[in-house]
Amino acid sequence: MRRSVLPVSLVAGLLSLACATEDQPYQGLTGAPAGDDTTAILVAAGAPGTPVSGLSARELQLFNKGMAVFATTFTQETGLGPLFNSTSCAACHDDPTLGGYGDSAEVHVAAYHPGEKCNTLDNGGGPVVQQHATDILIALGILKEPDLTGYTSTALRTTPVIFGLGLLDAVPDWEIRALARIRYPEGVHGRPANLPNGRVGRFGRKASVASLAEFNAGAFFNEMGVTNRLNPVEGTLAGTPFEPGWDPATDPEIDANSLAAADAFVRFLSPVAPVPNTTERRLGEQLFAKIRCTSCHIPTLVTGRSPVRALTGRRIRAYTDLLLHNMGPELADICHGVARPEEFRTQPLMGMQFLDMFMHDGLSETIPEAIQRHGGEGSAARARFFALSESEQAALVAFVAGL
């Protein structure tokens, strides 16, 4: 029998997991985890809206084509709705440029009963409650999605920054699962969102989606009502199929090539560079680790092998472990995927410099307010933050606000 040999980079990466401690939190695998024996390269962060460095000419061409699709405004004749939240990807992801943050929050619903699977009411119009309707429905007196029934909780969800998501997509499942084996003090212990398809969820506030392609296609469908190859069947009016003529566009309402281009645009967006360092921000980074925010907001992840060379073996400063953590009953809202109401995926902090409202629901106006809401596994780090002096708190906030 032929004996398999682990590559040096993989062995070193596993050792880094085993050696993660309270004083030396996990900083990312030391080599490309998919079997590449070369040391992972720290990805060069760029200006907002620019492509990741190292793309081929063909990939850059696809990025530019996808940018146009991302900015396309849909109408009821071209596939919008009949129920929707926005008319284009760019209408939400626009601050400071395409791919950035949005200033609105949408409504999600779900039904959860302990011991049962999460019900996102897909057959009843959920989980995203659309707030607008096309002219055809407005003429019938339907201004938005009617009130849904059967849900046990609602939630607000802000529009996330999507810079650098292609790199998170390239982080291998096994790396996320390995992070779940680390035990930190005070009961901090995330779990992977192991989905029924065998993949690990990583996208969405509850890590309910495993791949960026699914996440992007779902956004076209849930936010704009645009059917596509991954979501080929039109939605419903609170569970009732649309009447003939309510949606004049032919399904799928975005062709496979355009969807692939839009996916490439999002996939190839570079993570943004943090604001220039200062003495205060350097102190804040040290305090961020000292009070063990890094137990969940792990500074560095490493991508595996990708069909895109520019995304392979890259070290990314995302400040997340992509795991689900129990954040306590006060923060609990909906279930989604395999996540219970009190569980949330650790939010990546790259792109924080563009935000002016914080947390998954946008209800925190400042970073200290957001920290105050960290219960459950985040409560110990929260207590340590508020035990810092005012100047130390300001330094930590300056560090996070500049990412």
C-alpha positions as MATLAB code, in Angstrom:
seq = 'MRRSVLPVSLVAGLLSLACATEDQPYQGLTGAPAGDDTTAILVAAGAPGTPVSGLSARELQLFNKGMAVFATTFTQETGLGPLFNSTSCAACHDDPTLGGYGDSAEVHVAAYHPGEKCNTLDNGGGPVVQQHATDILIALGILKEPDLTGYTSTALRTTPVIFGLGLLDAVPDWEIRALARIRYPEGVHGRPANLPNGRVGRFGRKASVASLAEFNAGAFFNEMGVTNRLNPVEGTLAGTPFEPGWDPATDPEIDANSLAAADAFVRFLSPVAPVPNTTERRLGEQLFAKIRCTSCHIPTLVTGRSPVRALTGRRIRAYTDLLLHNMGPELADICHGVARPEEFRTQPLMGMQFLDMFMHDGLSETIPEAIQRHGGEGSAARARFFALSESEQAALVAFVAGL';
ca = [
       0.000    0.000    0.000;
       1.278    3.442   -0.886;
       1.647    5.683    2.142;
       0.384    9.253    1.769;
       2.728   11.991    2.906;
       1.417   15.264    4.240;
       3.067   18.311    2.647;
       5.288   20.436    4.861;
       2.855   23.364    4.689;
      -0.053   21.220    5.894;
       1.918   19.801    8.833;
       3.013   23.288    9.836;
      -0.567   24.499    9.593;
      -1.853   21.747   11.861;
       0.882   22.503   14.345;
      -0.173   26.137   14.367;
      -3.677   24.993   15.285;
      -2.425   22.773   18.066;
      -0.255   25.543   19.478;
      -2.925   28.249   19.551;
      -3.200   29.478   23.138;
      -4.685   32.300   25.156;
      -1.497   34.339   24.739;
      -0.798   33.345   21.137;
      -4.099   33.145   19.270;
      -4.344   31.375   15.956;
      -2.936   33.618   13.206;
      -3.697   31.511   10.158;
      -2.072   28.458    8.632;
       1.585   28.832    7.771;
       1.297   27.404    4.266;
      -1.189   26.853    1.494;
      -3.538   24.276    3.053;
      -4.562   22.510   -0.150;
      -1.242   20.726   -0.574;
       0.894   23.525   -1.985;
       4.357   23.379   -0.421;
       4.995   27.076   -0.907;
       4.368   29.595    1.827;
       1.076   31.452    1.488;
       1.357   35.014    0.263;
      -0.352   37.854    2.111;
      -2.901   39.136   -0.376;
      -2.237   42.687   -1.504;
      -5.234   44.730   -0.394;
      -6.332   47.375   -2.851;
      -8.517   50.430   -3.258;
     -12.273   49.907   -2.910;
     -13.815   48.305   -5.979;
     -10.555   47.187   -7.590;
      -9.790   43.605   -8.626;
      -7.456   41.383   -6.666;
      -3.912   41.466   -8.000;
      -2.617   38.674  -10.245;
      -5.692   38.063  -12.406;
      -5.186   36.947  -15.991;
      -6.265   39.119  -18.921;
      -9.329   36.918  -19.405;
     -10.236   37.149  -15.716;
      -9.903   40.932  -15.798;
     -12.161   41.024  -18.839;
     -14.738   38.916  -16.984;
     -14.411   41.179  -13.927;
     -15.223   44.243  -16.052;
     -18.156   42.508  -17.743;
     -19.449   41.462  -14.349;
     -19.171   45.016  -13.068;
     -21.610   46.083  -15.785;
     -24.042   43.312  -14.817;
     -23.684   44.286  -11.148;
     -24.674   47.863  -12.059;
     -27.570   46.848  -14.326;
     -30.985   48.136  -13.279;
     -33.708   45.536  -13.798;
     -37.279   46.423  -14.765;
     -40.427   44.311  -14.700;
     -39.906   43.707  -18.419;
     -36.377   42.388  -17.869;
     -37.117   40.270  -14.799;
     -37.529   42.506  -11.766;
     -39.932   41.229   -9.131;
     -42.837   41.055   -9.105;
     -41.729   41.510   -5.463;
     -38.299   42.924   -4.691;
     -36.129   44.923   -2.320;
     -33.893   46.608   -4.877;
     -33.601   47.109   -8.627;
     -29.874   46.346   -8.963;
     -26.938   44.952   -7.016;
     -25.303   48.383   -7.140;
     -28.316   50.072   -5.552;
     -27.462   48.378   -2.244;
     -23.708   47.811   -2.505;
     -22.615   51.353   -3.311;
     -20.641   52.919   -0.453;
     -17.930   54.010   -1.164;
     -18.199   52.323   -4.581;
     -19.550   49.176   -6.244;
     -19.217   46.264   -3.842;
     -19.441   48.414   -0.746;
     -21.890   48.907    2.046;
     -25.579   49.833    1.991;
     -27.542   52.008    4.404;
     -30.747   49.965    4.495;
     -31.870   46.941    6.502;
     -34.218   44.264    5.232;
     -36.602   41.971    7.093;
     -36.090   38.219    7.417;
     -38.410   35.660    9.017;
     -38.202   32.051   10.158;
     -39.982   29.523   12.334;
     -38.004   27.755   15.027;
     -39.090   25.137   17.511;
     -36.369   23.566   19.688;
     -35.535   20.070   18.568;
     -36.845   20.649   15.046;
     -35.141   21.785   11.863;
     -35.173   25.481   11.059;
     -38.073   26.460    8.812;
     -37.333   29.506    6.632;
     -40.855   29.414    5.175;
     -39.596   29.051    1.608;
     -42.992   27.701    0.550;
     -44.780   30.594    2.226;
     -42.870   33.524    0.774;
     -39.863   33.601    3.140;
     -37.225   34.033    4.345;
     -36.669   37.528    2.875;
     -39.676   39.847    3.082;
     -39.679   42.022   -0.049;
     -40.673   45.632    0.555;
     -41.513   46.723   -3.001;
     -43.659   45.585   -5.921;
     -43.633   46.201   -9.671;
     -46.203   48.425  -11.374;
     -48.265   45.396  -12.377;
     -48.831   44.464   -8.727;
     -49.229   48.075   -7.611;
     -52.099   48.429  -10.085;
     -53.739   45.519   -8.261;
     -53.288   47.222   -4.896;
     -50.284   45.129   -3.829;
     -47.528   47.510   -2.716;
     -45.180   44.990   -1.095;
     -45.073   41.379    0.024;
     -48.133   40.686    2.184;
     -47.668   39.785    5.819;
     -46.386   36.238    6.132;
     -47.768   33.675    8.533;
     -46.250   30.836   10.510;
     -43.045   32.540   11.592;
     -41.860   32.639   15.189;
     -39.337   35.471   14.872;
     -38.156   38.261   12.614;
     -34.756   39.835   12.059;
     -33.183   42.883   10.461;
     -30.217   42.396    8.135;
     -27.977   45.146    6.824;
     -26.205   45.049    3.465;
     -22.664   43.708    3.981;
     -19.455   44.899    2.386;
     -18.506   42.282   -0.216;
     -14.877   43.246   -0.855;
     -12.660   40.150   -0.567;
     -15.439   37.551   -0.473;
     -13.819   35.516   -3.243;
     -10.902   34.843   -0.934;
     -13.220   33.662    1.855;
     -14.853   31.355   -0.699;
     -11.416   29.845   -1.389;
     -10.745   28.976    2.281;
     -11.023   25.159    2.410;
     -13.752   23.526    4.463;
     -11.217   21.520    6.439;
      -9.529   24.695    7.682;
     -12.811   25.994    9.080;
     -13.506   22.629   10.716;
      -9.994   22.617   12.187;
     -10.612   26.012   13.771;
     -13.628   24.530   15.546;
     -11.319   22.123   17.380;
      -9.575   24.968   19.193;
     -10.792   25.546   22.745;
     -10.333   29.076   24.080;
     -10.842   30.214   27.687;
     -14.262   31.127   29.079;
     -16.095   28.647   26.868;
     -15.370   30.332   23.547;
     -15.800   27.533   21.032;
     -17.284   28.009   17.591;
     -18.814   25.254   15.507;
     -18.779   24.832   11.727;
     -22.060   25.242    9.887;
     -22.075   21.709    8.468;
     -24.786   21.861    5.820;
     -26.828   18.901    4.490;
     -24.841   18.986    1.217;
     -21.650   18.146    3.130;
     -20.143   21.607    2.731;
     -19.375   24.138    5.457;
     -21.510   27.271    5.353;
     -19.624   30.548    5.438;
     -21.775   33.236    3.794;
     -24.689   35.050    5.367;
     -24.955   36.183    8.980;
     -25.866   32.621    9.962;
     -23.369   30.883    7.617;
     -26.284   29.348    5.753;
     -24.597   29.306    2.325;
     -21.453   27.354    1.453;
     -20.374   28.876   -1.857;
     -20.110   32.377   -3.234;
     -21.842   31.294   -6.452;
     -24.922   30.224   -4.461;
     -24.780   33.377   -2.362;
     -24.669   35.659   -5.421;
     -27.403   33.785   -7.292;
     -29.551   33.894   -4.163;
     -29.140   37.660   -3.957;
     -30.456   38.105   -7.506;
     -33.464   35.968   -6.623;
     -34.257   37.139   -3.086;
     -33.466   40.828   -3.459;
     -34.617   41.498   -7.030;
     -36.844   38.539   -7.897;
     -34.560   37.694  -10.816;
     -34.672   33.987  -11.585;
     -31.474   32.246  -12.673;
     -30.005   28.794  -13.227;
     -29.647   28.169   -9.471;
     -33.056   29.655   -8.645;
     -35.133   28.865  -11.736;
     -38.661   29.001  -10.269;
     -40.372   32.331   -9.630;
     -41.247   33.230   -6.049;
     -44.725   33.483   -4.582;
     -47.097   35.999   -3.086;
     -46.940   34.900    0.553;
     -47.048   31.290   -0.636;
     -49.520   31.756   -3.510;
     -48.055   31.423   -7.036;
     -48.111   34.573   -9.159;
     -50.930   34.835  -11.660;
     -50.072   34.605  -15.379;
     -49.097   38.022  -16.667;
     -47.844   39.343  -13.333;
     -44.289   38.598  -14.393;
     -43.842   39.219  -18.138;
     -40.160   38.200  -18.366;
     -39.198   34.688  -19.442;
     -37.390   32.496  -16.889;
     -34.500   32.387  -16.262;
     -34.445   36.173  -16.179;
     -30.665   36.443  -16.171;
     -28.729   34.173  -18.525;
     -25.963   31.874  -17.316;
     -23.152   33.949  -18.877;
     -24.307   37.186  -17.248;
     -24.756   35.457  -13.898;
     -21.252   33.979  -14.181;
     -19.841   37.414  -14.989;
     -21.557   39.008  -11.977;
     -20.220   36.175   -9.838;
     -16.715   36.806  -11.183;
     -16.955   40.500  -10.346;
     -17.792   39.742   -6.728;
     -15.286   36.871   -6.575;
     -12.412   38.974   -7.884;
     -13.023   42.076   -5.742;
      -9.926   42.803   -3.703;
     -10.109   43.204    0.058;
      -9.548   46.837    0.927;
      -6.413   48.171    2.574;
      -6.806   49.339    6.183;
      -6.412   53.042    6.872;
      -2.791   54.137    7.511;
      -1.417   52.944   10.813;
      -0.895   55.299   13.727;
       0.550   54.836   17.190;
      -3.015   54.686   18.506;
      -4.095   52.039   15.987;
      -1.019   49.901   16.699;
      -1.870   50.003   20.397;
      -5.469   49.132   19.534;
      -4.339   46.071   17.586;
      -2.340   44.863   20.585;
      -5.318   45.411   22.898;
      -7.637   43.626   20.443;
      -5.498   40.523   20.917;
      -4.903   41.084   24.635;
      -8.595   41.094   25.542;
      -8.997   38.074   23.231;
     -11.316   39.455   20.571;
      -9.086   37.293   18.361;
     -10.624   34.123   19.782;
     -13.428   34.608   17.239;
     -12.212   37.445   15.026;
      -9.125   35.493   14.005;
      -6.802   37.875   12.141;
      -5.739   35.612    9.278;
      -7.097   32.796    7.147;
      -5.370   31.057    4.239;
      -6.964   30.047    0.960;
      -6.512   26.645   -0.629;
      -6.242   25.750   -4.297;
      -8.611   27.612   -6.590;
      -9.181   27.558  -10.349;
      -8.109   31.200  -10.096;
      -4.378   31.439   -9.482;
      -4.741   34.857   -7.843;
      -6.933   33.301   -5.125;
      -4.694   30.275   -4.448;
      -2.472   30.089   -1.371;
      -3.271   33.586   -0.184;
      -3.216   34.807    3.382;
      -6.166   37.102    4.009;
      -6.649   39.433    6.964;
     -10.376   38.940    7.366;
     -10.728   38.846   11.184;
     -13.154   35.925   11.279;
     -13.110   32.194   11.912;
     -16.264   31.679    9.765;
     -17.705   29.632   12.629;
     -21.033   29.856   14.412;
     -20.898   31.154   17.981;
     -23.560   31.377   20.679;
     -24.025   35.110   21.235;
     -26.576   34.816   24.021;
     -30.363   35.094   24.275;
     -30.515   38.887   24.050;
     -29.069   38.870   20.532;
     -31.098   35.870   19.342;
     -33.428   36.446   16.415;
     -34.099   33.898   13.622;
     -32.731   30.488   12.849;
     -31.259   29.937    9.401;
     -29.590   26.911    7.868;
     -28.186   24.935   10.786;
     -27.791   28.008   13.007;
     -30.037   28.393   16.013;
     -31.542   31.804   16.857;
     -28.736   32.676   19.282;
     -25.949   31.612   16.916;
     -24.182   33.930   14.479;
     -21.236   33.499   12.170;
     -18.271   35.633   13.202;
     -18.572   38.716   11.026;
     -15.424   39.510    8.979;
     -14.080   42.912    9.983;
     -12.392   43.827    6.707;
     -14.177   46.874    5.329;
     -15.222   48.221    8.742;
     -13.862   51.635    7.736;
     -16.939   52.208    5.543;
     -19.628   51.399    8.114;
     -21.667   53.934   10.039;
     -24.037   51.421   11.648;
     -22.946   48.159   13.179;
     -23.942   44.571   13.943;
     -26.091   42.372   11.724;
     -29.163   44.562   12.206;
     -27.513   47.986   12.022;
     -29.011   48.977   15.378;
     -25.664   49.876   16.974;
     -24.557   53.405   16.118;
     -21.008   53.028   17.445;
     -18.446   50.254   17.812;
     -18.624   50.370   21.651;
     -22.407   49.926   21.379;
     -21.815   46.885   19.161;
     -19.329   45.442   21.653;
     -21.832   45.991   24.464;
     -24.287   43.717   22.650;
     -21.829   40.802   22.493;
     -23.298   38.287   24.907;
     -22.809   34.544   25.260;
     -19.329   33.593   24.070;
     -18.511   37.275   23.543;
     -19.373   38.382   27.067;
     -15.906   37.870   28.582;
     -14.154   39.908   25.881;
     -16.881   42.528   26.267;
     -16.173   42.800   29.996;
     -12.449   43.149   29.338;
     -13.074   45.923   26.801;
     -15.112   47.985   29.246;
     -12.468   47.413   31.930;
      -9.921   49.224   29.745;
      -9.168   52.890   30.288;
     -10.929   55.425   28.070;
      -7.787   55.984   26.018;
      -7.286   52.232   25.565;
     -10.906   51.775   24.488;
     -10.455   54.607   21.992;
      -7.312   52.953   20.608;
      -9.051   49.605   20.118;
     -12.009   51.306   18.445;
      -9.630   53.236   16.157;
      -7.995   49.963   15.123;
     -11.290   48.213   14.317;
     -12.768   51.297   12.631;
      -9.802   51.441   10.274;
      -9.947   47.869    8.992;
];
